[in-house]
Every structure is written in structure tokens, then in C-alpha cells.
Amino acid sequence: MKIWADMEQRSEEWFRARAGRPTASQFSRLLTPTGKDSSQWEGFAIELMAQCIRPDEIAWEGNRHTDRGEELEPEARELFSEIMELETREVGFITRDDEVIGCSPDSLVYHPHAPHPLAGLEIKCPLAKHHAGYLLEGKLPAAYMPQVHGSMAVTGLDHWYFMSYCPGLAPFITLVERDAYTAKLSDALDRFLVFYAEMRQTAMPRLLGDGTRNAELGTRNEEADGTRSAGDGTRNAELGTRNEETDGTRSAELGTRSGGEEDGTRSAGG
């Protein structure tokens, strides 16, 4: 894995680094929690291509729930370290070795003073009604399976902590291990990259207007030239007919004048 350690999450640099890359928070669009391919592959690929073309349009689309999470996350992270007696270190962005597929964990988790991480950490700060459900169920909520297992697939780590935190209620922490679902998701990521690459090859020229626009303009010009040529030919034929008719009429008039009217006039005068 490649760790972009100095990058601050939700910064302009972070948004641009994620542009056009499939990231863990969107992996549910590739594989459902039940392990089936999602029906959203094409729409997701189109969205990623649009991000490549206009990374300046990418923005953090937050709401009151994400604002709440951003506010409470440092408090939750500190509590996690205290309870688990482990170090947490924040990172900006992580990609696989291919530098295409990535994730933005809330922290990497280390044994004290250890150089290498033993796991990652995903923190959620939901409303009390949702947190209570997670706490009583006692396992990783299905909605977060693609994100958590996808983060393991990206980083190569075999463990990932999930923490749900809501002030006033007991915290919920569970350790998720790499399993068959992780393998399915990793396979889906590889297959999506092939799908995405093939779609980019055919769709990007159309999105950018290269080739297609020139071909359309060429066709239009040819059609216009053909129409003009046909129009010019028709006009020339019409002009030729008019000229012939005009010349014939003038000749007939001149002949009448010369042969009849002028001779008659001259005879009468003589």
C-alpha cells in the first residue's frame, strides 16, 4: 500500500487525489453486503470519469450527520486509544500498490511505538437510536461491510477496528478480520477496474468531444457541400434553359422585324 501521510482529509489536495479513483466509502456501489455485484457499476464509472474531467467540481457534500461525525471523531479516537491501549495515527489517503483504488481511514492502529500498523480504524458517530442498535447487535453493521472490508483489501491489512461512538451511551468497538467477504470484494475491485478501463476507452472521447465532434462536423460539411452542389447544378440548368428561351425569343423577334416590318416599311416609303 502507498500511504499519503501528509495529506489532510477534506482538503483540496485530498479531493483531487480521490478524483476518478474508486474509494472505500463507495465500494457498496460495487458489491452489496450480501456479496452480490451491485447494479451501479455503470453509473459509478460515469461519475468517476466526470471527476477526471472536472476535479474542480468535487466537494465534500456534508450534512448534519457528517458534521456531527467530524466534530465528535477526535473525542472518539482518543477514547479508543484509552480503552484499547493502542496508538492511532491519522493519515490522509491510502492506495493499493497500483495507486488507483484507495481509502481514507479514520486512523491506522499501532502497538505503542511500533513502526508498522496492525489494523485500521473506522469511526462512526451516529444518532443515539442507531448507535443503540449497533451496540445491542454486537457486530459490524451490514451497511459498513463494503467500506471496512474494502479498506482491508486496499491496505493489505488483516484486521480493521470499527467503532461507533455516541456521547452518553457506552461505546461500541469490534475487531473485523479478513474473510471470504474480503476476498469477494477484492475480486470485485479487480473486475471493476477492467470494466472501468474499457468504458473509459470508449466513453472518454465522447465526453471530451474528440473525434466524434469532428466526424459529425465532417458529415455535416459533406452534406452541406452536396446540397450546395446539387443546388448549383439546378440553378445552372435553370439559367441555361432561361438563356436558351431568351435567345430564341430574341432571334424570333429580330427575324420578324427584319423580314416583315422593316421590308414593308421600306417598300411603302419607296
For each residue, the residues with C-beta under 8 A, 3 or more apart:
1: 94 95 96 97 154 155 156
2: 94 95 96 97 99
3: 91 93 94 108
4: 7 17 91 92 93 94 95
5: 91 92
6: 92
7: 4 11 13 14 17 91 92 93
8: 11 13 14 92
9: 14 90 92 93 104
10: 14 15 60
11: 7 8 14 15 92
12: 15 16
13: 7 8 16 17 92
14: 7 8 9 10 11 17 18 92 93 104
15: 10 11 12 18 19 55 58 59 60
16: 12 13 19 55 58
17: 4 7 13 14 21 92 93 102
18: 14 15 21 23 58 93 102 104
19: 15 16 51 52 55 58
20: 48 49 51 52 55
21: 17 18 48 95 100 101 102
22: 26 27 30 44 48 100 101 102 189 192 193 196
23: 18 26 27 101 102 103 104
24: 27 102 103 104 146 147 150 151 154
25: 103 104 147
26: 22 23 29 30 44
27: 22 23 24 30 31 146 147 150 185 188 189
28: 31 32 33 38 143 146 147
29: 26 38 40 41 43 44
30: 22 26 27 37 38 40 41 44 146 185 188 189 192
31: 27 28 35 36 37 38 146 184 185 188
32: 28 35 36 37 38 146
33: 28 142 143 145 146
34:
35: 31 32 181 184
36: 31 32
37: 30 31 32 41 188
38: 28 29 30 31 32 41
39:
40: 29 30 43 44
41: 29 30 37 38 44 45 192 195
42: 45 46 199
43: 29 40 46 47
44: 22 26 29 30 40 41 47 48 192
45: 41 42 48 49 192 195 196 199 200
46: 42 43 49 50 199 203
47: 43 44 50 51
48: 20 21 22 44 45 51 52 196
49: 20 45 46 52 53 199 200 203 204 207
50: 46 47 53 54 57 207
51: 19 20 47 48 54 55 57 58
52: 19 20 48 49 55 204
53: 49 50 207 208
54: 50 51 57 58
55: 15 16 19 20 51 52 58
56:
57: 50 51 54
58: 15 16 18 19 51 54 55
59: 15
60: 10 15 66
61:
62: 66 67 70
63: 66 67
64: 67 68
65: 68 69 126 127
66: 60 62 63 69 70
67: 62 63 64 70 71
68: 64 65 71 72 125
69: 65 66 72 73 123 124 125
70: 62 66 67 73
71: 67 68 125
72: 68 69 75 76 125 165 167
73: 69 70 76 77 106 123 125
74: 77 78
75: 72 78 79 165 167
76: 72 73 79 80 123 125 163 165 171
77: 73 74 80 81 88 106 107 121 123
78: 74 75 81 82
79: 75 76 82 83 165 171
80: 76 77 83 84 86 88 107 121 123 161 163 171 173
81: 77 78 84 85 86 87 88
82: 78 79 85
83: 79 80 171 173
84: 80 81 109 161 173
85: 81 82 112
86: 80 81 109 110 111 112 118
87: 81 109 110 111 112 113 114
88: 77 80 81 107 108 109 110 121
89: 107 108 110 117
90: 9 106 107
91: 3 4 5 7 94 104 105 107 108
92: 4 5 6 7 8 9 11 13 14 17 104
93: 3 4 7 9 14 17 18 102 103 104
94: 1 2 3 4 91 102 103 104 105 154 155
95: 1 2 4 21 98 99 100 101 102 154
96: 1 2 99 100 101 102 154
97: 1 2
98: 95 101 193
99: 2 95 96
100: 21 22 95 96 193
101: 21 22 23 95 96 98 154 189 193
102: 17 18 21 22 23 24 93 94 95 96 154
103: 23 24 25 93 94 120 147 150 151 154 155
104: 9 14 18 23 24 25 91 92 93 94
105: 91 94 108 120 121 122 151 155
106: 73 77 90 121 122 123
107: 77 80 88 89 90 91 120 121 123
108: 3 88 89 91 105 117 119 120 121
109: 84 86 87 88 117 118 119 120 121 161
110: 86 87 88 89 113 114 116 117 118
111: 86 87 114 118
112: 85 86 87
113: 87 110
114: 87 110 111 117 118
115:
116: 110
117: 89 108 109 110 114 120 155 157
118: 86 109 110 111 114 157 159
119: 108 109 157 158 159 160 161 175
120: 103 105 107 108 109 117 151 152 155 157 159 160 161
121: 77 80 88 105 106 107 108 109 160 161 162 163
122: 105 106 144 147 148 151 160 161 162 163
123: 69 73 76 77 80 106 107 163 164 165
124: 69 134 144 162 163 164 165
125: 68 69 71 72 73 76 164 165 166
126: 65 130 131 134 164 166
127: 65 130 131 166
128: 131 132 166 168 169
129: 132 133
130: 126 127 133 134 164
131: 126 127 128 134 135 164 165 166 169 172
132: 128 129 135 136 166 169
133: 129 130 136 137 141
134: 124 126 130 131 137 141 164 172
135: 131 132 138 164 169 170 172
136: 132 133
137: 133 134 141
138: 135 172 174
139: 174
140: 144 145 148 162 174 176
141: 133 134 137 144 145 162 164
142: 33 145
143: 28 33
144: 122 124 140 141 147 148 162
145: 33 140 141 142 148 149 181
146: 24 27 28 30 31 32 33 149 150 185
147: 24 25 27 28 103 122 144 150 151
148: 122 140 144 145 151 152 160 162 176
149: 145 146 152 153 160 176 178 179 181 182 185
150: 24 27 103 146 147 153 154 185 189
151: 24 103 105 120 122 147 148 154 155 157 160
152: 120 148 149 155 156 157 158 159 160 176 178 182
153: 149 150 182 185 186 189
154: 1 24 94 95 96 101 102 103 150 151
155: 1 94 103 105 117 120 151 152
156: 1 152
157: 117 118 119 120 151 152 160 178
158: 119 152 177 178
159: 118 119 120 152 175 176 177 178
160: 119 120 121 122 148 149 151 152 157 175 176
161: 80 84 109 119 120 121 122 173 174 175 176
162: 121 122 124 140 141 144 148 173 174 175 176
163: 76 80 121 122 123 124 171 172 173
164: 123 124 125 126 130 131 134 135 141 171 172
165: 72 75 76 79 123 124 125 131 171 172
166: 125 126 127 128 131 132 169
167: 72 75
168: 128
169: 128 131 132 135 166
170: 135
171: 76 79 80 83 163 164 165
172: 131 134 135 138 163 164 165
173: 80 83 84 161 162 163
174: 138 139 140 161 162
175: 119 159 160 161 162
176: 140 148 149 152 159 160 161 162
177: 158 159
178: 149 152 157 158 159 182 183
179: 149 182 183
180: 183 184
181: 35 145 149 184 185
182: 149 152 153 178 179 185 186
183: 178 179 180 186 187
184: 31 35 180 181 187 188
185: 27 30 31 146 149 150 153 181 182 188 189
186: 153 182 183 189 190
187: 183 184 190 191
188: 27 30 31 37 184 185 191 192
189: 22 27 30 101 150 153 185 186 192 193
190: 186 187 193 194
191: 187 188 194 195
192: 22 30 41 44 45 188 189 195 196
193: 22 98 100 101 189 190 196 197
194: 190 191 197 198
195: 41 45 191 192 198 199
196: 22 45 48 192 193 199 200
197: 193 194 200 201
198: 194 195 201 202
199: 42 45 46 49 195 196 202 203
200: 45 49 196 197 203 204
201: 197 198 204
202: 198 199 205 206
203: 46 49 199 200 206 207
204: 49 52 200 201 207 208
205: 202 208 209 210 211 212
206: 202 203 209 212
207: 49 50 53 203 204
208: 53 204 205
209: 205 206 212 213
210: 205 213 214
211: 205 214 215
212: 205 206 209 215 216
213: 209 210 216 217
214: 210 211 217 218
215: 211 212 218 219
216: 212 213 219 220
217: 213 214 220 221
218: 214 215 221 222
219: 215 216 222 223
220: 216 217 223 224
221: 217 218 224 225
222: 218 219 225 226
223: 219 220 226 227
224: 220 221 227 228
225: 221 222 228 229
226: 222 223 229 230
227: 223 224 230 231
228: 224 225 231 232
229: 225 226 232 233
230: 226 227 233 234
231: 227 228 234 235
232: 228 229 235 236
233: 229 230 236 237
234: 230 231 237 238
235: 231 232 238 239
236: 232 233 239 240
237: 233 234 240 241
238: 234 235 241 242
239: 235 236 242 243
240: 236 237 243 244
241: 237 238 244 245
242: 238 239 245 246
243: 239 240 246 247
244: 240 241 247 248
245: 241 242 248 249
246: 242 243 249 250
247: 243 244 250 251
248: 244 245 251 252
249: 245 246 252 253
250: 246 247 253 254
251: 247 248 254 255
252: 248 249 255 256
253: 249 250 256 257
254: 250 251 257 258
255: 251 252 258 259
256: 252 253 259 260 261
257: 253 254 260 261 262
258: 254 255 262 263
259: 255 256 262 263
260: 256 257 263 264
261: 256 257 264 265
262: 257 258 259 265 266
263: 258 259 260 266 267
264: 260 261 267 268
265: 261 262 268 269
266: 262 263 269 270
267: 263 264 270
268: 264 265
269: 265 266
270: 266 267
